[in-house]
Amino acid sequence: MAHYNLDSLDKKIIRMIAQDARVPFLEVARACNVSGASIHQRIQKLTAMGVLRGSQFIIDPEAIGYQTCAYMGLNLKDPEKFNTVVTALLKIPEVVECHYTTGDYDMFIKIYANDNYHLLQIIHDKLQPLGLARSETIISFGSAFERQLPVADLPLGE
């Protein structure tokens, strides 16, 4: 992935919207001492560059009935089918993350399930048929914290 040189205005915009993605562009413009149109153009530029990737509401899985969070290391019987497995994983709504990894696993996924029985069903009915040689499941008791990469200390560029 490319690394972009961000100027001080870009960095100030990123800091502000990282704190509150719903902050009005006009408020950002006032804080940056530029026009609202300039902020709008910069946001579009940062989005087109891939620095910003949308904005979204974060749904709390537990609040909608997903009591079990698990991480699974997966080993494929046929690692050449990696892309096929990723495509299949995308069709399983309970799988919310998939990472290519080094080490003991071909890939590492994050799953939400209603409960342990639901997790067992996902593993047995949806994951095993994908051609797993083996898997290891780690159930999370809870998250100590979650955060985005801190942007307060972005190094000043050009």
GULUM-131793 format. One record per residue (C-alpha): residue number from 1; x, z, y. Coordinates in pm, 1 decimal. Each point is the difference from the previous one (the first is absolute). Example, Ala and Ser with C-alpha at 12.3 -4.5 7.8 and 13.67 -1.06 7.14 Angstrom:
2
(1 (1230.0 780.0 -450.0))
(2 (137.0 -66.0 344.0))
***
This chain:
158
(1 (0.0 0.0 0.0))
(2 (121.7 -83.5 346.4))
(3 (115.2 257.2 250.6))
(4 (-122.4 -59.5 353.6))
(5 (162.3 101.3 324.5))
(6 (-265.7 182.1 194.0))
(7 (29.8 60.7 371.5))
(8 (-90.1 328.1 169.1))
(9 (-356.5 -117.5 78.8))
(10 (-59.9 -91.6 -365.7))
(11 (124.9 341.1 -106.6))
(12 (-215.5 185.1 252.8))
(13 (-306.3 -193.3 -118.2))
(14 (80.3 76.8 -365.0))
(15 (45.8 370.2 76.3))
(16 (-337.6 18.3 175.0))
(17 (-202.9 -187.2 -258.4))
(18 (170.0 184.0 -287.2))
(19 (-141.9 322.3 144.6))
(20 (-348.5 -151.0 41.1))
(21 (-78.3 -352.8 -121.3))
(22 (-325.3 10.9 196.3))
(23 (163.1 60.6 336.6))
(24 (-141.4 -254.1 247.9))
(25 (240.7 -276.3 103.1))
(26 (-71.1 85.2 362.4))
(27 (124.1 356.1 -54.8))
(28 (315.4 -133.8 -165.4))
(29 (43.4 -243.9 291.1))
(30 (-25.7 280.5 256.2))
(31 (252.8 214.7 -188.5))
(32 (237.7 -298.0 -24.8))
(33 (-59.8 -111.8 359.1))
(34 (-97.1 -355.1 -102.1))
(35 (-324.1 -199.3 -13.2))
(36 (-256.0 27.6 -278.4))
(37 (63.1 -367.3 -76.7))
(38 (370.9 74.8 -52.8))
(39 (-85.3 274.2 -248.5))
(40 (-241.1 -228.8 -179.6))
(41 (268.8 -271.8 -24.4))
(42 (261.7 249.4 -122.0))
(43 (-235.6 136.2 -266.9))
(44 (-69.0 -357.1 -114.5))
(45 (375.0 -72.5 -7.0))
(46 (77.8 318.7 -196.8))
(47 (-279.6 -84.4 -243.7))
(48 (118.2 -360.4 -43.3))
(49 (355.2 126.4 -63.2))
(50 (-130.7 236.9 -267.6))
(51 (111.1 314.9 183.6))
(52 (-364.8 107.5 27.8))
(53 (-230.7 -55.3 -293.4))
(54 (-354.2 52.7 117.0))
(55 (-184.0 321.4 68.3))
(56 (-238.3 179.9 -227.1))
(57 (-199.2 312.9 -62.1))
(58 (151.7 218.3 -270.8))
(59 (-249.4 105.5 -266.5))
(60 (63.9 335.6 -163.3))
(61 (-34.1 -78.9 -374.5))
(62 (-94.4 359.3 -82.8))
(63 (-284.6 -5.9 253.7))
(64 (-161.5 -291.8 -185.8))
(65 (39.2 145.3 -348.5))
(66 (350.0 -99.9 -112.6))
(67 (135.4 339.2 -107.3))
(68 (299.6 -126.0 -200.9))
(69 (303.8 -170.9 147.0))
(70 (261.0 -124.8 -246.4))
(71 (323.4 -192.4 12.1))
(72 (98.6 -214.1 -295.0))
(73 (326.1 -156.3 -98.9))
(74 (-70.4 -317.9 -197.7))
(75 (221.3 -192.8 -238.3))
(76 (-118.7 -344.0 -102.6))
(77 (35.7 -144.8 -348.8))
(78 (87.4 -330.0 165.1))
(79 (159.6 50.5 344.3))
(80 (-36.9 -374.1 66.3))
(81 (-374.7 63.9 39.1))
(82 (65.5 221.0 298.6))
(83 (-194.9 -217.3 248.1))
(84 (-293.2 -29.8 -240.7))
(85 (-13.2 379.2 -34.8))
(86 (14.2 48.4 378.2))
(87 (-289.7 -245.2 39.7))
(88 (-197.8 195.1 -262.3))
(89 (81.3 332.9 167.8))
(90 (-142.0 -134.0 326.3))
(91 (-334.5 -34.4 -179.7))
(92 (-6.8 369.9 -92.6))
(93 (-138.7 176.0 309.4))
(94 (129.8 342.5 -105.1))
(95 (359.6 -129.2 19.9))
(96 (87.8 39.1 367.1))
(97 (376.0 -61.9 -3.5))
(98 (244.4 -195.1 -213.8))
(99 (375.5 5.7 48.6))
(100 (281.5 -200.9 -154.6))
(101 (258.9 255.0 -108.3))
(102 (342.8 50.0 -142.6))
(103 (75.1 259.8 -263.0))
(104 (-221.2 91.1 -292.0))
(105 (-305.2 -207.3 94.8))
(106 (-82.2 -363.2 68.5))
(107 (-256.0 112.5 255.4))
(108 (-150.2 317.5 138.3))
(109 (-367.5 29.3 95.8))
(110 (-228.0 249.4 172.2))
(111 (-352.1 50.2 -134.1))
(112 (-304.0 195.1 113.2))
(113 (-261.2 105.0 -256.5))
(114 (-314.2 212.1 11.7))
(115 (147.5 243.6 -252.1))
(116 (244.0 11.4 -291.5))
(117 (-250.3 -165.4 -235.0))
(118 (-45.0 -289.6 242.1))
(119 (380.9 -26.7 23.4))
(120 (17.3 -20.8 -380.4))
(121 (-258.5 -279.7 2.6))
(122 (197.5 -194.3 262.8))
(123 (319.6 33.4 -202.3))
(124 (-163.8 -88.3 -331.3))
(125 (-244.6 -270.3 110.9))
(126 (171.7 -161.2 298.4))
(127 (374.4 63.6 -16.2))
(128 (91.5 -10.0 -370.2))
(129 (-146.9 -351.8 -45.9))
(130 (246.4 -127.9 263.4))
(131 (281.4 7.9 -254.4))
(132 (171.2 332.0 58.2))
(133 (288.8 96.8 -224.0))
(134 (-31.5 355.9 126.5))
(135 (-112.1 199.6 298.9))
(136 (51.6 343.7 146.0))
(137 (-270.5 171.6 202.4))
(138 (62.6 268.0 259.7))
(139 (-307.7 172.6 140.9))
(140 (24.5 122.0 358.4))
(141 (-137.1 346.0 77.1))
(142 (-7.6 -86.4 369.4))
(143 (199.3 -153.4 278.6))
(144 (231.3 229.4 194.8))
(145 (-6.6 -257.9 282.0))
(146 (-45.1 -368.1 68.2))
(147 (128.7 -182.4 303.5))
(148 (114.8 -327.7 138.1))
(149 (361.2 -64.4 77.1))
(150 (72.8 194.4 319.7))
(151 (20.8 -231.5 298.4))
(152 (88.7 258.9 261.6))
(153 (369.4 -49.6 -70.3))
(154 (5.0 -380.0 -18.0))
(155 (342.7 -103.3 119.4))
(156 (-9.8 -178.5 331.6))
(157 (91.6 -364.1 -37.8))
(158 (45.1 -268.0 253.7))
***
